[in-house]
């Protein structure tokens, strides 16, 4: 059981590292767009367009549902401990 637990821990660490690297890359792309504007290239412009579409999808109802879900997760997690 310890081997399996160690394996899951290493997989979780790897996923976290990949996610953090992705967020750093995304921040770098946004920084390039802020510095160069419309001259930053096709890839950067497509990433910024995708981010703007995602932001437009986040309506107040979606944010409320996510907040409610996080609050319920927090409450149930604290109840187990």
MOWOMO-V298349 format. One record per residue. N is the residue number from 0. RES is the residue in one small letter. BURIAL is # if it has 16 or more other C-alpha atoms within 10 Angstrom, else .. D_FIRST is the distance of its C-alpha to the first C-alpha in Angstrom with 2 decimals. Layout:
# MOWOMO-V298349
n=[N:N]
res=[RES:RES]
burial=[BURIAL:BURIAL]
d_first=[D_FIRST:D_FIRST]
This chain:
# MOWOMO-V298349
n=[0:1:2:3:4:5:6:7:8:9:10:11:12:13:14:15:16:17:18:19:20:21:22:23:24:25:26:27:28:29:30:31:32:33:34:35:36:37:38:39:40:41:42:43:44:45:46:47:48:49:50:51:52:53:54:55:56:57:58:59:60:61:62:63:64:65:66:67:68:69:70:71:72:73:74:75:76:77:78:79:80]
res=[x:x:x:x:x:x:x:x:x:x:x:x:x:x:x:x:x:x:x:x:x:x:x:x:x:x:x:x:x:x:x:x:x:x:x:x:x:x:x:x:x:x:x:x:x:x:x:x:x:x:x:x:x:x:x:x:x:x:x:x:x:x:x:x:x:x:x:x:x:x:x:x:x:x:x:x:x:x:x:x:x]
burial=[.:.:.:.:.:.:.:.:.:.:.:.:.:.:.:.:.:.:.:.:.:.:.:.:.:#:.:.:#:#:.:#:#:.:.:.:.:.:.:.:.:.:.:#:#:.:.:#:.:.:.:.:.:.:.:.:.:.:.:.:.:.:.:.:.:.:.:.:.:.:.:.:.:.:.:.:.:.:.:.:.]
d_first=[0.00:3.80:5.44:5.21:6.21:8.63:9.85:10.68:12.29:14.31:15.40:16.49:18.36:20.01:21.15:22.52:24.37:25.86:26.97:28.57:30.30:31.64:33.07:34.71:36.21:37.48:39.03:40.69:42.15:43.54:45.01:46.71:48.15:49.43:51.08:52.57:53.04:54.22:54.58:50.85:50.35:49.09:45.34:45.55:47.88:45.61:42.62:44.89:46.18:42.67:41.90:45.19:44.45:41.09:42.84:45.52:43.00:41.63:44.13:44.18:42.75:39.69:39.21:39.61:37.03:34.49:35.37:35.04:31.63:30.44:32.04:30.35:26.93:27.75:28.96:26.03:23.51:25.60:25.92:22.19:22.18]
